[in-house]
Amino acid sequence: QVQLVESGGGLVQAGGSLRLSCAVSGRTFSTYAMGWFRQAPGKEREFVAGVTWSGRSTYYADSVKGRFTISRDNAKNTVSLQMNSLKPEDTAVYYCAADWWLGGVRTNKDEYDYWGQGTQVTVSS
């Protein structure tokens, strides 16, 4: 069983930065593709960023490209999301997700098998 625990959310002013972390239990973390998703009130959960099992490939939603960076540390079983130049429209609950997959980056939430509980990010204007 894989468990994911997010941390690092909070309240920040527009233009500020936050770093989200996701700690993943299990001995096979390096075989999982990882992703970050977010869900704002009244909206569908959407893809934000993803990274392959090796960490060599990443992919971002157009809305965050150039501002957010996803990274993973397979030795520490963690994946992070560095968020810079935050905007009020980035406000949402952010979720970490894992999928046993050795291919390319996964962007579809239905392809992920495991999810964290979410962490709130609020950006004030």
MDAnalysis code that builds the backbone (N, CA, C; Angstrom):
import MDAnalysis as mda
import numpy as np

u = mda.Universe.empty(375, n_residues=125, atom_resindex=np.repeat(np.arange(125), 3), trajectory=True)
u.add_TopologyAttr("name", ["N", "CA", "C"] * 125)
u.add_TopologyAttr("resid", np.arange(1, 126))
u.add_TopologyAttr("resname", ["GLN", "VAL", "GLN", "LEU", "VAL", "GLU", "SER", "GLY", "GLY", "GLY", "LEU", "VAL", "GLN", "ALA", "GLY", "GLY", "SER", "LEU", "ARG", "LEU", "SER", "CYS", "ALA", "VAL", "SER", "GLY", "ARG", "THR", "PHE", "SER", "THR", "TYR", "ALA", "MET", "GLY", "TRP", "PHE", "ARG", "GLN", "ALA", "PRO", "GLY", "LYS", "GLU", "ARG", "GLU", "PHE", "VAL", "ALA", "GLY", "VAL", "THR", "TRP", "SER", "GLY", "ARG", "SER", "THR", "TYR", "TYR", "ALA", "ASP", "SER", "VAL", "LYS", "GLY", "ARG", "PHE", "THR", "ILE", "SER", "ARG", "ASP", "ASN", "ALA", "LYS", "ASN", "THR", "VAL", "SER", "LEU", "GLN", "MET", "ASN", "SER", "LEU", "LYS", "PRO", "GLU", "ASP", "THR", "ALA", "VAL", "TYR", "TYR", "CYS", "ALA", "ALA", "ASP", "TRP", "TRP", "LEU", "GLY", "GLY", "VAL", "ARG", "THR", "ASN", "LYS", "ASP", "GLU", "TYR", "ASP", "TYR", "TRP", "GLY", "GLN", "GLY", "THR", "GLN", "VAL", "THR", "VAL", "SER", "SER"])
u.atoms.positions = np.array([
    [0.833, -1.185, 0.000],
    [0.000, 0.000, 0.000],
    [0.878, 1.249, 0.000],
    [0.505, 2.211, -0.809],
    [1.257, 3.461, -0.920],
    [0.472, 4.572, -0.230],
    [1.146, 5.321, 0.603],
    [0.511, 6.459, 1.273],
    [1.268, 7.734, 0.937],
    [0.522, 8.809, 0.702],
    [1.106, 10.085, 0.334],
    [0.650, 11.149, 1.335],
    [1.597, 11.957, 1.790],
    [1.277, 13.010, 2.745],
    [1.878, 14.314, 2.250],
    [1.007, 15.287, 1.953],
    [1.468, 16.590, 1.484],
    [1.713, 17.537, 2.654],
    [2.580, 18.503, 2.415],
    [2.823, 19.562, 3.394],
    [3.297, 20.800, 2.655],
    [3.271, 21.940, 3.344],
    [3.824, 23.163, 2.771],
    [2.825, 24.171, 2.277],
    [1.553, 23.855, 2.342],
    [0.555, 24.825, 1.906],
    [0.455, 25.983, 2.885],
    [-0.327, 27.009, 2.498],
    [-0.514, 28.147, 3.376],
    [-1.066, 29.340, 2.649],
    [-0.979, 30.488, 3.321],
    [-1.466, 31.750, 2.777],
    [-0.270, 32.598, 2.351],
    [-0.331, 33.118, 1.129],
    [0.769, 33.941, 0.618],
    [0.184, 35.057, -0.233],
    [0.906, 36.159, -0.305],
    [0.453, 37.263, -1.150],
    [0.804, 36.993, -2.603],
    [0.064, 37.610, -3.487],
    [0.350, 37.481, -4.910],
    [1.801, 37.898, -5.184],
    [2.449, 37.108, -6.024],
    [3.852, 37.340, -6.335],
    [4.806, 36.569, -5.443],
    [4.282, 35.988, -4.387],
    [5.108, 35.241, -3.456],
    [5.361, 33.811, -3.908],
    [6.006, 33.048, -3.021],
    [6.393, 31.668, -3.339],
    [5.996, 30.726, -2.211],
    [5.748, 29.492, -2.590],
    [5.537, 28.393, -1.643],
    [6.184, 27.144, -2.218],
    [6.565, 26.259, -1.317],
    [7.100, 24.966, -1.753],
    [6.281, 23.868, -1.106],
    [5.649, 23.061, -1.920],
    [4.889, 21.916, -1.442],
    [5.766, 20.676, -1.486],
    [5.588, 19.823, -0.494],
    [6.304, 18.553, -0.462],
    [5.311, 17.412, -0.288],
    [5.687, 16.261, -0.793],
    [4.855, 15.067, -0.671],
    [5.763, 13.916, -0.278],
    [5.517, 13.355, 0.889],
    [6.270, 12.204, 1.356],
    [5.497, 10.947, 1.015],
    [6.178, 9.990, 0.420],
    [5.532, 8.776, -0.076],
    [6.087, 7.559, 0.643],
    [5.188, 6.747, 1.199],
    [5.626, 5.520, 1.846],
    [5.715, 4.414, 0.813],
    [6.471, 3.377, 1.119],
    [6.597, 2.265, 0.189],
    [7.996, 2.142, -0.351],
    [8.399, 0.919, -0.666],
    [9.771, 0.674, -1.081],
    [9.991, 0.812, -2.576],
    [8.924, 1.036, -3.323],
    [9.061, 1.089, -4.773],
    [8.769, 2.471, -5.329],
    [9.067, 3.505, -4.555],
    [8.772, 4.873, -4.981],
    [9.376, 5.168, -6.345],
    [10.563, 4.658, -6.613],
    [11.257, 4.980, -7.856],
    [10.578, 4.399, -9.091],
    [9.574, 3.566, -8.915],
    [8.834, 3.017, -10.060],
    [7.507, 3.732, -10.295],
    [7.263, 4.803, -9.549],
    [6.013, 5.529, -9.669],
    [6.204, 6.849, -10.395],
    [5.329, 7.107, -11.372],
    [5.210, 8.450, -11.905],
    [4.460, 9.283, -10.866],
    [4.842, 10.540, -10.739],
    [4.235, 11.402, -9.731],
    [3.622, 12.639, -10.383],
    [2.570, 13.124, -9.759],
    [1.928, 14.320, -10.291],
    [1.373, 15.192, -9.183],
    [1.208, 16.453, -9.511],
    [0.502, 17.400, -8.654],
    [-0.750, 17.867, -9.392],
    [-1.850, 17.876, -8.675],
    [-3.122, 18.355, -9.194],
    [-3.665, 19.397, -8.224],
    [-4.650, 20.148, -8.667],
    [-5.284, 21.106, -7.775],
    [-6.772, 21.176, -8.071],
    [-7.503, 21.579, -7.042],
    [-8.948, 21.707, -7.188],
    [-9.420, 22.942, -6.443],
    [-9.972, 23.874, -7.197],
    [-10.558, 25.079, -6.623],
    [-12.040, 24.827, -6.359],
    [-12.641, 25.593, -5.456],
    [-14.065, 25.386, -5.146],
    [-14.926, 25.470, -6.399],
    [-15.787, 24.474, -6.567],
    [-16.705, 24.459, -7.688],
    [-16.096, 24.087, -9.020],
    [-14.829, 23.678, -9.000],
    [-14.162, 23.328, -10.252],
    [-13.674, 21.890, -10.225],
    [-13.375, 21.375, -11.403],
    [-12.829, 20.028, -11.525],
    [-11.372, 20.018, -11.047],
    [-10.941, 18.845, -10.596],
    [-9.534, 18.687, -10.252],
    [-8.728, 18.727, -11.544],
    [-7.679, 19.534, -11.569],
    [-6.905, 19.704, -12.790],
    [-5.429, 19.392, -12.583],
    [-4.821, 18.966, -13.660],
    [-3.393, 18.652, -13.673],
    [-2.591, 19.939, -13.539],
    [-1.529, 19.877, -12.737],
    [-0.621, 21.014, -12.580],
    [0.759, 20.680, -13.126],
    [1.325, 19.570, -12.658],
    [2.682, 19.200, -13.070],
    [2.883, 17.717, -12.846],
    [3.761, 17.115, -13.659],
    [4.051, 15.706, -13.512],
    [5.516, 15.420, -13.775],
    [5.983, 14.309, -13.230],
    [7.379, 13.896, -13.414],
    [7.408, 12.386, -13.578],
    [8.298, 11.919, -14.435],
    [8.426, 10.483, -14.658],
    [9.133, 9.809, -13.494],
    [9.122, 8.471, -13.513],
    [9.707, 7.699, -12.415],
    [11.181, 8.041, -12.201],
    [11.883, 8.355, -13.286],
    [13.321, 8.622, -13.195],
    [13.612, 10.072, -12.832],
    [12.625, 10.933, -13.022],
    [12.846, 12.360, -12.804],
    [13.395, 13.075, -14.022],
    [13.636, 12.332, -15.100],
    [14.272, 12.951, -16.270],
    [13.305, 13.802, -17.083],
    [12.033, 13.475, -17.007],
    [11.056, 14.230, -17.805],
    [9.996, 14.844, -16.910],
    [9.635, 16.074, -17.230],
    [8.578, 16.771, -16.511],
    [7.620, 17.401, -17.520],
    [6.448, 17.743, -17.037],
    [5.449, 18.377, -17.903],
    [4.573, 19.250, -17.034],
    [4.163, 20.403, -17.593],
    [3.406, 21.374, -16.820],
    [2.158, 21.830, -17.563],
    [1.151, 22.177, -16.800],
    [-0.008, 22.847, -17.380],
    [0.429, 24.215, -17.880],
    [-0.187, 24.674, -18.934],
    [0.188, 25.973, -19.500],
    [0.058, 27.091, -18.471],
    [-0.897, 26.960, -17.583],
    [-1.176, 28.025, -16.617],
    [-0.064, 28.213, -15.589],
    [0.798, 27.207, -15.435],
    [1.859, 27.304, -14.421],
    [3.251, 27.232, -15.027],
    [3.319, 27.003, -16.314],
    [4.621, 26.849, -16.970],
    [5.467, 28.093, -16.773],
    [6.718, 27.889, -16.374],
    [7.619, 29.000, -16.137],
    [7.559, 29.540, -14.720],
    [6.548, 29.135, -13.955],
    [6.416, 29.603, -12.573],
    [6.589, 28.479, -11.555],
    [6.144, 27.276, -11.924],
    [6.210, 26.124, -11.023],
    [7.281, 25.148, -11.501],
    [7.894, 24.450, -10.543],
    [8.886, 23.426, -10.863],
    [8.628, 22.193, -10.015],
    [8.480, 21.051, -10.674],
    [8.312, 19.791, -9.969],
    [9.654, 19.066, -9.942],
    [9.932, 18.405, -8.821],
    [11.169, 17.631, -8.703],
    [10.917, 16.459, -7.763],
    [11.775, 15.463, -7.853],
    [11.649, 14.294, -6.986],
    [13.011, 13.871, -6.485],
    [13.004, 13.245, -5.317],
    [14.219, 12.687, -4.736],
    [13.912, 11.225, -4.425],
    [14.376, 10.324, -5.273],
    [14.051, 8.908, -5.099],
    [14.746, 8.293, -3.889],
    [15.789, 8.916, -3.421],
    [16.464, 8.417, -2.222],
    [15.679, 8.756, -0.961],
    [14.902, 9.838, -1.034],
    [14.146, 10.280, 0.139],
    [12.649, 10.026, 0.008],
    [12.241, 9.428, -1.111],
    [10.811, 9.154, -1.349],
    [9.961, 10.422, -1.245],
    [10.431, 11.477, -1.890],
    [9.676, 12.724, -1.851],
    [9.557, 13.331, -3.244],
    [8.495, 14.077, -3.427],
    [8.305, 14.880, -4.632],
    [7.890, 16.272, -4.163],
    [8.409, 17.287, -4.845],
    [8.154, 18.663, -4.429],
    [7.601, 19.491, -5.576],
    [6.944, 20.567, -5.200],
    [6.448, 21.521, -6.185],
    [6.826, 22.914, -5.697],
    [7.795, 23.518, -6.375],
    [8.192, 24.886, -6.071],
    [7.296, 25.822, -6.873],
    [6.604, 26.713, -6.163],
    [5.653, 27.607, -6.824],
    [6.100, 29.050, -6.627],
    [6.432, 29.701, -7.704],
    [6.876, 31.093, -7.672],
    [5.874, 31.977, -8.407],
    [5.987, 33.271, -8.163],
    [5.113, 34.256, -8.832],
    [3.652, 33.851, -8.723],
    [3.242, 33.513, -7.532],
    [1.882, 33.011, -7.336],
    [0.841, 34.072, -7.630],
    [-0.286, 33.602, -8.151],
    [-1.407, 34.458, -8.518],
    [-2.646, 34.044, -7.737],
    [-3.594, 34.940, -7.549],
    [-4.828, 34.557, -6.850],
    [-5.526, 33.358, -7.489],
    [-5.413, 33.219, -8.792],
    [-6.061, 32.088, -9.465],
    [-5.356, 30.762, -9.200],
    [-4.224, 30.779, -8.515],
    [-3.568, 29.542, -8.095],
    [-4.177, 28.994, -6.805],
    [-5.066, 29.747, -6.196],
    [-5.704, 29.297, -4.959],
    [-6.492, 28.017, -5.193],
    [-6.199, 27.005, -4.393],
    [-6.842, 25.703, -4.549],
    [-6.309, 24.763, -3.474],
    [-6.925, 23.598, -3.397],
    [-6.341, 22.500, -2.636],
    [-5.445, 21.735, -3.605],
    [-4.208, 21.522, -3.202],
    [-3.225, 20.848, -4.047],
    [-3.048, 19.407, -3.561],
    [-3.076, 18.494, -4.527],
    [-2.971, 17.069, -4.243],
    [-1.748, 16.466, -4.931],
    [-1.096, 15.597, -4.212],
    [-0.015, 14.791, -4.755],
    [-0.613, 13.445, -5.172],
    [-0.132, 12.890, -6.287],
    [-0.664, 11.621, -6.773],
    [0.459, 10.741, -7.297],
    [0.247, 9.417, -7.199],
    [1.246, 8.449, -7.644],
    [0.606, 7.405, -8.541],
    [1.368, 6.976, -9.534],
    [0.892, 5.966, -10.471],
    [2.053, 5.033, -10.814],
    [1.837, 3.734, -10.644],
    [2.903, 2.771, -11.002],
    [3.012, 2.755, -12.530],
    [4.040, 3.423, -13.041],
    [4.117, 3.640, -14.491],
    [5.547, 4.015, -14.856],
    [6.115, 3.292, -15.808],
    [7.496, 3.528, -16.211],
    [7.583, 4.228, -17.564],
    [6.476, 4.799, -17.999],
    [6.460, 5.505, -19.270],
    [6.596, 6.998, -19.078],
    [5.941, 7.747, -19.932],
    [6.033, 9.199, -19.907],
    [5.189, 9.814, -18.808],
    [5.171, 11.149, -18.780],
    [4.425, 11.862, -17.753],
    [2.926, 11.618, -17.918],
    [2.271, 11.372, -16.809],
    [0.824, 11.184, -16.796],
    [0.148, 12.510, -16.469],
    [-0.855, 12.898, -17.265],
    [-1.561, 14.151, -17.031],
    [-3.032, 13.956, -16.691],
    [-3.521, 12.745, -16.863],
    [-4.936, 12.448, -16.619],
    [-5.112, 11.955, -15.192],
    [-5.953, 12.622, -14.432],
    [-6.131, 12.261, -13.019],
    [-6.673, 10.830, -12.878],
    [-7.398, 10.340, -13.837],
    [-7.972, 8.986, -13.743],
    [-6.912, 7.895, -13.878],
    [-5.719, 8.273, -14.298],
    [-4.643, 7.291, -14.444],
    [-3.842, 7.107, -13.162],
    [-4.073, 7.951, -12.182],
    [-3.321, 7.864, -10.934],
    [-4.046, 6.973, -9.932],
    [-3.258, 6.142, -9.261],
    [-3.822, 5.150, -8.355],
    [-3.902, 5.619, -6.909],
    [-2.975, 6.472, -6.501],
    [-2.881, 6.850, -5.096],
    [-2.865, 8.372, -4.973],
    [-3.512, 8.857, -3.907],
    [-3.650, 10.302, -3.700],
    [-3.379, 10.672, -2.250],
    [-2.841, 11.865, -2.071],
    [-2.716, 12.405, -0.737],
    [-4.010, 13.063, -0.303],
    [-3.989, 13.616, 0.893],
    [-5.199, 14.212, 1.458],
    [-5.392, 15.652, 1.010],
    [-4.362, 16.245, 0.442],
    [-4.461, 17.610, -0.062],
    [-3.948, 18.638, 0.929],
    [-3.456, 19.745, 0.397],
    [-3.001, 20.860, 1.222],
    [-3.502, 22.157, 0.587],
    [-4.001, 23.054, 1.421],
    [-4.614, 24.282, 0.924],
    [-3.551, 25.324, 0.605],
    [-3.679, 25.916, -0.568],
    [-2.858, 27.063, -0.965],
    [-3.799, 28.221, -1.248],
    [-3.571, 29.329, -0.560],
    [-4.399, 30.516, -0.741],
    [-3.498, 31.692, -1.090],
    [-3.785, 32.329, -2.220],
    [-2.997, 33.469, -2.676],
    [-3.886, 34.705, -2.624],
    [-3.486, 35.666, -1.826],
    [-4.281, 36.885, -1.688],
    [-3.791, 37.953, -2.660],
    [-4.719, 38.779, -3.107],
    [-4.371, 39.819, -4.086],
    [-3.954, 41.106, -3.396],
])
